[in-house]
């Protein structure tokens, strides 16, 4: 039997902290069902006895009544996530003795990009029908400029829906003189936990959105400069994008600087995983999603700025 090692992990805000004993990880697991695709989970499987939740264990030692639980379909699997920072803890199976599917994105000091991922398909699940943004039909009859495409999107439960009127196909690169002109993935402490792949459309009007009252939560990183918040659904925990707010003292800055800030804030970064195209519900979407994944630009945000320190 392989020697066990201890992995430690936490959600980004530190509400939940844990350790788990596992053989040294040589690969991770991903499922291509609708919720796992939107969340971007990278799983490891462990018996409950191997997991020690040192903070936020709740009533069952796995975050019950501390984390938010999202249950759908056969009502057998609890998708647990932090209601403060939106980070997915993993899946707790209500069947007695079933292993826990921990989200390895929470592990500290683990290079996720260096490990191979074994992908699997769900069994016996009813087909998922994506929620529809109420304004989609009206948007689809508007003329598009050359290269533009409309991408519908939503959280998983449908409390938040939107559409992206992208200036270019996501598998393509925008104009060279345009900032943030490609779909991008970052391994900073926040983005790696949210499985974030972002596209950066301008202006804000390119991403009309509809959300049920109080459905949209915001998280300002405990390590960031509070210029940007992550937006996620309070019900299912799916990240849908970012909100750029700029520095809190913007009003006191010179007019020229204020104009630059205003321009930078006139965009709504979209979580690509929240778009219907990633679900691969038809052959065209499956092909496009593969091309998009191949075009995503990775950056090592973990090596920039202040190092992440786990909150107390």
Secondary structure, DSSP 8 states (H G I E B T S, - for coil): ---EEEEEEE-TTSS-EEEEEEE---EEEEE-SHHHHHHT--EEEE-GGGEEEEE--BTTTS-BTTSEEE--TTS-EEEEE-TTT--EEEEEESSTT--EEEEGGGBTT--GGGSEEEEE--SS---------TTHHHHHTS---TT-EEEEEE-SSSSEEEEEEESS-TTS---TTSSS-S-EEE-SHHHHHHT-EEE--BSGGGS-EEE-TT-EEEE--SSS-SSEEEEEETTT--EEEEEE---TTGGGS-HHHHHHHHHHHSB--EEGGGBGGGG--SHHHHHHHHHHHHH-EEE-GGGSSS------
